[in-house]
Amino acid sequence: MIRAGSMVARVAALGLLAGFAAALWAGPVAIYREALDASHTRVAQASALAARYRLLAAGPPDGAVPRAASGLLLADLPAAQSFAALSETIKQAADAAGLAVQGLQGLGEESVLGLQRSGVRVRGTATLAGLARFLATVEGGMPLLIVDGLRVQSRQGTGATQEERLEIQMDIVGFREPT
C-alpha cells in the first residue's frame, strides 16, 4: 500500500501526469498540428496564385521588360497556332493527371484589357483525384491559364465505387499580347 505524501506516491503521481501529457500530445495536439501545417500549405499556395494574378494585372512598369517575357502570357502566335499550342499544353497536363480528353473546341479570341484572350473548351472524364491533379497542374503552371465554367457530372449508380469516372466540361483560357 502506498502512503499519501511518500516518495513512492509522488513518483507515481508524476508518472501519471507524464502519461497524461504524452496521451494529450499524441492525440488532439498532434491532429491539430497536422491540420495547422496543411492550412499553412494551402495559404502559401493561394498567396502564390494571388501574387501571379497581381503581377498579370499590374503589367510592366515604364521601361521594363515586355509582359510576354515574364512567362505569364501565351506565346505571341496567330490564332490557329495559339489554339494548337494551348491544346497541346492541356493534353500533356491531362495525360499526366489521368484525365481522358474526349474533345477540345476553340472558343475564339477576344480583346480583354489590352490582351488577346484565347480559350479552349475541354470535355472528358476523370476520377475526382485526377480532376484535382489536372486543375492544380493547369492553374499552377506557366503560362497563366484560368479554368472557367467547370461542370462536373457523375453517373453514379447504386453500386458505384470510389474510382468512378466523372464527366467534366470546362473552359480554359490564357492571354497573349495582341498581334
PALOFI-946265 format. One line per 8 residues: their letters; for each residue x, y, z of N, C-alpha, C. Coordinates in steps of 0.2 Angstrom, whole numbers. Atoms other than C-alpha are relative to their C-alpha. Example, Ala and Ser with C-alpha at 12.3 -4.5 7.8 and 13.67 -1.06 7.14 Angstrom:
as> 4:-6:0:62:-22:39:4:6:0 ~ -4:-6:-1:68:-5:36:-4:5:3
This chain:
miragsmv> 4:-6:0:0:0:0:4:6:0 ~ -4:-6:0:6:17:-4:-3:5:4 ~ 2:-6:-5:5:31:9:0:6:-4 ~ 0:-7:3:0:48:4:6:4:2 ~ -5:-4:-2:14:60:4:7:-3:0 ~ -7:3:1:28:47:2:3:1:-6 ~ -4:-1:6:41:47:-11:-3:-4:-5 ~ 3:5:5:33:32:-20:-6:3:-3
arvaalgl> 7:-3:2:16:41:-21:2:6:-4 ~ -2:-6:4:25:57:-28:2:-2:-7 ~ -3:3:6:34:47:-41:-6:-3:-4 ~ 6:3:4:18:38:-46:-4:5:-3 ~ 4:-5:2:9:54:-47:3:4:-6 ~ -3:-3:5:22:62:-58:0:-5:-6 ~ 0:5:6:22:46:-69:-7:0:-3 ~ 7:-1:3:3:48:-71:-1:6:-4
lagfaaal> 0:-7:3:5:66:-75:4:0:-7 ~ -4:1:6:18:62:-88:-3:-4:-5 ~ 4:4:5:7:48:-96:-6:4:-3 ~ 5:-4:2:-7:60:-97:2:5:-5 ~ -2:-5:4:3:74:-105:2:-4:-7 ~ -2:3:6:10:61:-118:-6:-2:-4 ~ 7:2:3:-8:55:-122:-3:6:-3 ~ 2:-7:2:-13:73:-124:4:2:-6
wagpvaiy> -4:-2:6:1:76:-136:-1:-4:-6 ~ 1:5:5:-1:60:-146:-7:1:-3 ~ 7:0:2:-20:63:-148:-2:7:-3 ~ 3:-6:3:-28:80:-151:5:5:-2 ~ -5:-5:2:-12:91:-151:3:-2:-7 ~ -3:2:6:-4:80:-165:-5:1:-6 ~ 5:-1:5:-20:81:-175:-1:7:-2 ~ 0:-7:1:-21:100:-173:6:2:-4
realdash> -6:-2:3:-3:102:-178:0:-2:-8 ~ 1:2:7:-6:92:-194:-5:4:-4 ~ 5:-4:3:-21:102:-198:3:7:-1 ~ -4:-6:1:-11:118:-195:5:0:-5 ~ -5:0:5:3:113:-206:-4:-1:-7 ~ 4:1:6:-10:108:-220:-3:7:-2 ~ 3:-6:1:-18:125:-218:5:5:-2 ~ -6:-4:2:-1:134:-219:2:-1:-8
trvaqasa> -1:1:7:2:125:-236:-5:3:-4 ~ 6:-3:4:-15:130:-243:1:7:-1 ~ -1:-7:0:-12:148:-238:6:2:-4 ~ -6:-2:4:5:148:-246:-1:-1:-8 ~ 2:1:7:-2:141:-262:-5:5:-3 ~ 5:-5:2:-16:153:-263:4:7:0 ~ -4:-7:0:-4:168:-259:4:0:-7 ~ -4:0:7:7:162:-274:-4:1:-6
laaryrll> 5:-1:5:-8:161:-285:-2:8:-1 ~ 2:-7:-1:-14:179:-279:6:4:-3 ~ -6:-4:2:4:186:-282:0:-1:-8 ~ 0:1:7:3:179:-300:-5:4:-3 ~ 6:-4:2:-14:187:-303:2:8:0 ~ -2:-7:-1:-7:204:-296:5:2:-5 ~ -5:-2:5:8:203:-307:-3:1:-7 ~ 3:-1:7:-3:200:-323:-4:6:0
aagppdga> 4:-6:0:-15:214:-318:4:6:0 ~ -4:-7:-1:-1:227:-314:3:1:-7 ~ -4:-2:7:8:225:-331:7:3:2 ~ -7:-2:-1:26:231:-333:0:7:2 ~ -1:-7:-1:32:247:-326:3:3:-6 ~ -3:-3:5:38:260:-338:8:-2:-1 ~ -7:2:2:54:254:-347:2:-7:2 ~ -2:6:-2:53:237:-340:-1:-5:-6
vpraasgl> 1:6:5:53:220:-350:-7:-1:-2 ~ 6:1:2:38:217:-360:-4:-6:4 ~ 4:5:-4:24:207:-352:1:-7:-2 ~ -1:7:2:27:192:-363:6:-3:3 ~ -6:3:-3:44:190:-356:0:-3:7 ~ 0:2:-7:38:187:-339:-3:-7:1 ~ 2:7:0:31:170:-344:-7:-2:2 ~ 7:1:-1:13:173:-339:-4:0:-6
lladlpaa> 4:-1:6:7:176:-356:1:-6:-5 ~ -1:5:5:4:163:-370:5:3:-5 ~ -5:-2:6:17:164:-385:-4:4:-5 ~ 2:-5:4:14:178:-397:-1:-4:-7 ~ 1:3:6:7:167:-411:-7:1:-3 ~ 7:-1:3:-8:168:-424:-5:-4:4 ~ 6:3:-3:-25:162:-418:0:-8:0 ~ 0:7:1:-24:144:-425:6:-3:3
qsfaalse> -6:3:-3:-6:141:-419:-1:1:8 ~ 1:-1:-7:-11:148:-402:-5:-5:3 ~ 5:5:-2:-26:136:-401:4:-7:0 ~ -4:6:0:-14:122:-406:5:-1:6 ~ -5:0:-5:-1:126:-393:-4:0:7 ~ 4:1:-6:-14:128:-379:-3:-7:1 ~ 3:7:0:-22:112:-384:5:-5:2 ~ -6:5:-2:-5:103:-383:1:0:8
tikqaada> -1:-1:-7:-2:110:-366:-5:-3:5 ~ 5:3:-3:-19:104:-360:0:-7:0 ~ 0:7:1:-17:87:-367:6:-3:4 ~ -5:2:-4:0:85:-358:-2:0:7 ~ 2:0:-7:-7:90:-342:-6:-5:2 ~ 5:5:-1:-22:79:-344:3:-7:0 ~ -3:6:0:-11:64:-348:3:-1:6 ~ -3:1:-6:-1:67:-333:-4:-1:6
aglavqgl> 5:0:-5:-16:69:-322:-5:-6:0 ~ 5:5:1:-26:54:-329:-7:2:-2 ~ 7:-2:3:-40:64:-337:0:-2:-7 ~ 1:3:7:-46:56:-353:-4:6:-4 ~ 3:-5:4:-50:70:-365:-4:-3:-6 ~ 4:2:5:-64:67:-376:-1:5:-6 ~ 1:-5:5:-65:83:-386:3:7:2 ~ -2:-7:-1:-57:101:-387:-3:4:-6
qglgeesv> 4:-4:4:-66:115:-395:3:7:1 ~ -3:-7:0:-58:133:-399:-6:4:2 ~ 5:-5:-2:-68:147:-390:1:7:-4 ~ -1:-6:4:-61:160:-402:4:5:4 ~ -4:-5:-3:-52:176:-397:-4:6:1 ~ 3:-6:-1:-57:192:-389:5:5:3 ~ -4:-5:-3:-49:208:-383:-2:1:7 ~ 2:-1:-7:-49:210:-364:6:4:3
lglqrsgv> -5:-4:-3:-39:224:-356:6:1:-3 ~ -6:-1:4:-27:226:-370:4:-6:-1 ~ -3:7:1:-23:207:-371:-5:-4:-4 ~ 4:5:4:-30:194:-383:-1:-6:5 ~ 2:5:-4:-40:181:-373:-1:-6:-5 ~ 1:6:4:-38:163:-381:-3:-5:5 ~ 2:5:-5:-48:149:-374:-2:-7:-4 ~ 2:7:3:-52:130:-377:-5:-3:5
rvrgtatl> 5:4:-4:-67:120:-371:2:-7:0 ~ -2:7:-1:-62:103:-364:-6:-4:3 ~ 5:5:-3:-74:88:-362:4:-6:1 ~ -3:7:-2:-68:72:-354:-3:-3:6 ~ 2:4:-6:-69:60:-340:7:-1:4 ~ -6:1:-5:-58:58:-324:-3:-2:6 ~ 2:1:-6:-59:52:-307:1:7:4 ~ -1:-6:-4:-60:65:-293:7:2:1
aglarfla> -7:-2:-2:-42:64:-288:4:2:-7 ~ -3:-2:6:-37:65:-307:-2:7:-2 ~ 3:-7:1:-48:81:-309:4:5:4 ~ -4:-5:-4:-39:89:-294:7:1:-2 ~ -7:-1:3:-22:85:-301:0:4:-6 ~ 1:-4:6:-27:92:-318:-1:7:2 ~ 1:-7:-1:-33:108:-311:6:3:4 ~ -6:-3:-3:-18:110:-300:6:1:-5
tveggmpl> -5:0:6:-7:107:-315:-1:6:-4 ~ 2:-5:5:-16:119:-326:1:7:3 ~ 0:-6:-3:-18:133:-314:6:2:3 ~ -7:-2:-3:-1:132:-306:6:0:-4 ~ -5:0:4:9:131:-321:1:6:-4 ~ -1:-6:4:16:143:-334:-1:-2:-7 ~ 3:-7:-1:9:152:-344:-6:0:4 ~ 6:-1:-5:-5:158:-333:-6:-2:-4
livdglrv> 6:3:3:-21:148:-338:-5:0:6 ~ 6:-1:-4:-38:151:-330:-5:-5:-2 ~ 5:5:1:-51:137:-328:-7:4:1 ~ 7:-3:0:-69:144:-331:-5:-4:-2 ~ 6:3:2:-86:137:-331:1:-8:1 ~ -1:7:-1:-81:120:-324:-7:-4:2 ~ 6:4:-2:-95:107:-324:2:-7:1 ~ -2:7:-2:-94:90:-316:-7:-4:1
qsrqgtga> 6:4:0:-107:77:-318:2:-8:1 ~ -2:7:-2:-107:59:-310:-6:-4:-3 ~ 5:5:2:-117:44:-317:0:-5:5 ~ -1:5:-6:-116:36:-300:-6:-4:0 ~ 6:4:-1:-127:21:-299:0:-3:7 ~ 0:3:-7:-131:10:-283:6:-3:2 ~ -6:4:-2:-115:0:-284:6:4:-2 ~ -6:-4:2:-103:14:-288:6:-1:5
tqeerlei> -6:1:-4:-85:13:-282:3:7:0 ~ -3:-6:-1:-74:27:-276:4:2:-7 ~ -4:-2:6:-64:27:-293:-5:1:-6 ~ 4:-1:5:-79:31:-303:2:6:-4 ~ -2:-5:4:-76:42:-318:-5:5:0 ~ 5:-5:0:-84:59:-318:0:3:-7 ~ 0:-4:6:-89:68:-334:1:7:1 ~ -2:-7:-1:-82:85:-335:0:4:-6
qmdivgfr> 0:-5:6:-83:101:-346:3:6:3 ~ -2:-7:-3:-73:117:-343:3:4:-6 ~ -4:-5:4:-66:132:-352:6:2:3 ~ -6:-2:-2:-48:135:-351:3:6:-4 ~ -2:-6:4:-42:152:-356:7:3:2 ~ -6:-3:-1:-25:161:-357:0:6:-4 ~ -1:-7:3:-19:178:-363:6:1:-3 ~ -6:-1:3:-7:184:-375:0:8:-3
ept> 0:-7:2:-1:201:-382:-4:0:-7 ~ 4:0:7:-12:207:-397:5:1:-5 ~ -5:0:6:-4:204:-414:-2:6:-4
